[in-house]
Amino acid sequence: MEKLTIIKVGGKIVEEQTSLDKLLSDFTKIEGHKVLVHGGGRSATAIAAQLGIESKMVDGRRITDEEMLKVVTMVYGGLVNKQIVAGLQSLGVNALGLTGADLNYMRSEKRPIKDIDYGYVGDVKEVDASILADLIYKDVVPVLAPLTHDKTGNLLNTNADTIAGEAAKALSAFFDVTLVFCFEKNGVLRDENDDESVIRKLTPELFEEYVKSGIIQGGMIPKLENSFDALKAGVKEVIITRADKINRESGTLISIKDC
């Protein structure tokens, strides 16, 4: 199968012009087919404040009421997404910005209320990878915003890591998929205060050992659990690295094999 690289970048990278320009330049140099998945939370918070709408967060997750849904739709599906698409077009990359509602490529369900009511937040239930694959085979580069829909007319705010992971799983039926999660560190670290203490490779056994010893903790645990889930679902490899190092042999390789 042909190779496909899916790059997921957080909002900070795409919301600042200097880092966005560097990212898009590096992204265009990736060989083979590619997809870009982005966040945009800081911009949503800033624009919500300008509109007099309070941003409510619980454990780093946004509560999305009706007014905030309007903001994240404007920011994620509009401002941030189209700035990325326009930037890629300027570099000769034929990009297409999509939410899950576009072409009905990703359906989700509103998260049920348990301890917390997250509002209009979606948990992914179905991905139509064939429509994405058709675009990719035609050398179109999908730029995926963190929004899905429920097929009853409602848009839903959906975590960008989840968008990337679910798209990678579904597209692994058509391509050899490498999924790259970019964030502010060089990779998964043995010591969070030492940027050079990168764990070069993580297997399920090592992951369990590092969690028990406290080396891996907090928000990195669900990110890595999602990475192993993606590998079990057919994704070829998962890499966690810094956004400015996506074209180098760097970061942490997540693998379900020892060799």
Order of alpha helices (4+ residues) and beta strands (2+ residues): beta-alpha-alpha-beta-alpha-beta-beta-alpha-alpha-beta-beta-beta-alpha-beta-beta-beta-alpha-beta-beta-alpha-alpha-beta-beta
